[in-house]
Amino acid sequence: MEWIAAIGTIVIVGIVLAGLEWTGRKIQAQPETVRKWIHIAVGHWVFLALAWIDQWYIAIVPLLFFTVVNLITLKRGNGQMNQVERISYGTVYYPVALALLVMLFFEQEPMALVAGSMVLAWGDGLAALVGKRFGKTFYTRGKIKRSFEGSIAMFLASFLVLTVTFLFYELPSWLAVSYGFLLANIATLIEAVSYRDTDNLLIPLTIGALVAFAL
């Protein structure tokens, strides 16, 4: 039944991706915007996996599947999420990062898996959306330009999802808030200094590791 559940998560994510692509075309949203909608939505796959699957080596299969699919569509330029200004491997790094989180934390430290996934989904996703829509004050690192407005969104979204995650797993309120604040700062710093799309790897793995080994 777990293998059927794994296939079910692939089907559900596929339906969500198709729905967001269709919506993006219907309202004529920019490809980068659709890409970030997908970025936020896909992170919630972890809840399906935790609810339906018990073994990490089964849970990892959908992520390996989407890694291959995303790499193929990237090379072919299929879908709105790949019709962006520059070639971006973020869509490949994303499922790879989740796969590593599953390998490390799925069975023993689910809170670390959820924390890393939610910061990647909401923090990094909203940072790009807010920065693109409202960004007016920019800073650069080499050829990479980011906005302070996007970084603020990254911090606030990360702080919120981390605090909610810690409270859900019944940590004391003071610890949930204080550690959420600390990790949100770390995630925002990583997003600010990371090169291109490597933040899709560095953010969830760093947050997941810090949650697993410090809480």
C-alpha positions as CSV (number, residue, x, y, z in Angstrom):
1,M,0.0,0.0,0.0
2,E,2.9,2.4,0.6
3,W,4.0,2.0,-3.0
4,I,0.5,2.9,-4.1
5,A,0.6,5.9,-1.8
6,A,3.9,7.0,-3.3
7,I,2.4,6.9,-6.7
8,G,-0.6,8.7,-5.4
9,T,1.6,11.6,-4.2
10,I,3.1,11.8,-7.7
11,V,-0.4,12.0,-9.2
12,I,-1.5,14.7,-6.8
13,V,1.6,16.8,-7.3
14,G,1.2,16.4,-11.1
15,I,-2.4,17.6,-10.9
16,V,-1.3,20.6,-8.8
17,L,1.5,21.5,-11.2
18,A,-0.9,21.2,-14.2
19,G,-3.5,23.3,-12.4
20,L,-1.0,26.1,-11.6
21,E,0.4,26.1,-15.2
22,W,-3.2,26.3,-16.6
23,T,-4.1,29.1,-14.2
24,G,-0.9,31.0,-15.1
25,R,-1.8,30.9,-18.8
26,K,-5.4,31.7,-18.1
27,I,-4.6,34.9,-16.2
28,Q,-1.4,35.6,-18.3
29,A,0.8,35.5,-15.3
30,Q,4.6,35.9,-15.8
31,P,6.5,32.6,-16.0
32,E,8.6,33.5,-13.0
33,T,5.4,34.1,-10.9
34,V,4.0,30.7,-11.9
35,R,7.4,29.2,-11.1
36,K,7.2,30.5,-7.5
37,W,3.5,29.4,-7.1
38,I,4.8,25.9,-7.9
39,H,7.8,26.4,-5.6
40,I,5.4,27.1,-2.7
41,A,2.9,24.4,-3.5
42,V,5.3,21.5,-4.0
43,G,6.9,21.9,-0.5
44,H,3.6,20.6,1.0
45,W,4.3,17.2,-0.5
46,V,6.0,16.3,2.8
47,F,2.6,16.2,4.6
48,L,1.3,13.7,2.1
49,A,4.4,11.6,2.5
50,L,4.4,11.7,6.3
51,A,0.7,10.8,6.4
52,W,0.7,8.0,3.9
53,I,4.2,6.5,3.9
54,D,6.3,4.9,6.7
55,Q,9.6,4.0,5.0
56,W,12.1,6.7,3.8
57,Y,13.2,4.6,0.8
58,I,9.6,4.6,-0.5
59,A,9.1,8.3,0.2
60,I,12.1,9.2,-1.8
61,V,10.9,7.6,-5.0
62,P,8.5,10.5,-6.0
63,L,11.3,13.0,-5.4
64,L,13.7,11.0,-7.6
65,F,10.9,10.8,-10.2
66,F,10.4,14.6,-10.2
67,T,14.1,15.2,-10.3
68,V,14.4,13.4,-13.6
69,V,11.2,14.9,-15.0
70,N,12.3,18.5,-14.0
71,L,15.7,17.9,-15.6
72,I,14.2,16.7,-18.8
73,T,11.7,19.6,-19.0
74,L,14.5,22.1,-18.2
75,K,16.6,20.9,-21.0
76,R,13.6,21.0,-23.4
77,G,12.3,24.3,-22.1
78,N,8.8,22.9,-21.5
79,G,6.3,24.5,-19.1
80,Q,6.0,28.1,-17.8
81,M,8.3,27.3,-14.9
82,N,11.2,26.9,-17.3
83,Q,10.4,29.9,-19.5
84,V,12.4,32.4,-17.4
85,E,15.1,34.9,-18.2
86,R,18.0,32.5,-17.6
87,I,18.5,28.8,-17.3
88,S,17.8,27.8,-13.7
89,Y,18.5,24.5,-12.1
90,G,16.4,25.5,-9.1
91,T,13.6,23.1,-10.2
92,V,16.1,20.2,-10.1
93,Y,17.8,21.2,-6.8
94,Y,14.4,21.5,-5.2
95,P,13.4,17.7,-5.3
96,V,17.1,16.8,-4.7
97,A,17.0,18.8,-1.5
98,L,13.8,17.2,-0.3
99,A,15.2,13.8,-1.2
100,L,18.2,14.5,1.0
101,L,15.9,15.7,3.8
102,V,13.9,12.5,3.5
103,M,17.0,10.3,3.6
104,L,18.3,12.1,6.7
105,F,15.1,12.8,8.8
106,F,12.0,11.2,7.5
107,E,11.7,8.4,10.0
108,Q,13.5,9.7,13.0
109,E,13.2,13.5,12.8
110,P,10.0,14.5,10.9
111,M,10.0,17.9,12.5
112,A,13.4,18.7,10.8
113,L,11.9,17.5,7.5
114,V,8.9,19.7,7.8
115,A,10.9,22.7,9.0
116,G,13.4,22.5,6.1
117,S,10.6,22.0,3.6
118,M,8.4,24.8,4.8
119,V,11.2,27.4,4.9
120,L,12.2,26.4,1.3
121,A,8.6,26.5,0.1
122,W,7.3,29.7,1.9
123,G,10.4,31.6,2.8
124,D,12.3,31.3,-0.4
125,G,9.1,31.4,-2.5
126,L,7.7,34.5,-1.0
127,A,11.1,36.2,-1.0
128,A,11.1,36.0,-4.8
129,L,7.5,37.0,-5.3
130,V,7.7,40.0,-3.0
131,G,11.1,41.0,-4.3
132,K,9.9,41.0,-7.9
133,R,6.6,42.8,-7.1
134,F,7.7,45.3,-4.5
135,G,11.5,45.3,-4.6
136,K,12.9,48.9,-4.7
137,T,16.1,48.7,-2.7
138,F,18.6,46.2,-4.0
139,Y,21.9,44.7,-3.1
140,T,24.3,42.6,-5.2
141,R,26.6,39.7,-4.8
142,G,28.6,39.3,-8.0
143,K,26.0,39.1,-10.8
144,I,23.2,38.2,-8.4
145,K,20.8,41.0,-7.4
146,R,18.4,40.7,-4.6
147,S,16.1,43.1,-2.8
148,F,15.8,44.1,0.9
149,E,12.0,43.8,0.5
150,G,12.4,40.2,-0.6
151,S,14.8,39.5,2.2
152,I,12.3,40.9,4.7
153,A,9.6,38.6,3.2
154,M,12.0,35.7,3.5
155,F,12.6,36.4,7.2
156,L,8.9,36.9,8.1
157,A,7.6,33.9,6.2
158,S,10.4,31.7,7.6
159,F,9.8,32.9,11.1
160,L,6.1,32.2,10.8
161,V,6.3,28.7,9.3
162,L,9.1,27.6,11.7
163,T,7.2,28.8,14.8
164,V,4.0,27.1,13.7
165,T,6.0,23.9,13.0
166,F,7.6,23.9,16.4
167,L,4.3,24.6,18.1
168,F,2.6,21.8,16.1
169,Y,5.3,19.4,17.4
170,E,4.5,20.7,21.0
171,L,7.7,22.6,21.8
172,P,7.3,25.2,24.5
173,S,6.1,28.5,23.2
174,W,9.2,30.4,24.2
175,L,11.4,27.9,22.5
176,A,9.3,27.8,19.3
177,V,9.4,31.6,19.0
178,S,13.0,32.1,19.9
179,Y,14.4,29.3,17.8
180,G,12.1,30.2,15.0
181,F,13.5,33.8,15.1
182,L,17.1,32.5,15.1
183,L,16.6,30.0,12.3
184,A,14.7,32.6,10.2
185,N,17.7,34.9,10.4
186,I,20.0,32.1,9.3
187,A,17.8,31.2,6.4
188,T,17.5,34.8,5.3
189,L,21.3,35.1,5.4
190,I,21.8,32.0,3.4
191,E,19.3,33.2,0.8
192,A,21.1,36.5,0.6
193,V,24.6,35.2,0.0
194,S,23.9,32.0,-2.0
195,Y,24.9,31.8,-5.6
196,R,22.0,31.6,-8.0
197,D,19.7,28.6,-7.2
198,T,22.0,26.9,-4.7
199,D,19.7,28.3,-2.0
200,N,17.2,25.6,-2.9
201,L,19.8,23.1,-1.5
202,L,21.5,25.1,1.2
203,I,18.4,26.5,3.0
204,P,16.4,23.3,3.6
205,L,19.5,21.2,4.5
206,T,20.9,23.8,6.9
207,I,17.5,24.4,8.6
208,G,16.8,20.7,8.8
209,A,20.2,19.9,10.3
210,L,19.9,22.6,12.9
211,V,16.5,21.5,13.9
212,A,17.4,17.9,14.1
213,F,20.6,18.3,16.1
214,A,19.6,21.3,18.3
215,L,16.0,20.4,19.4
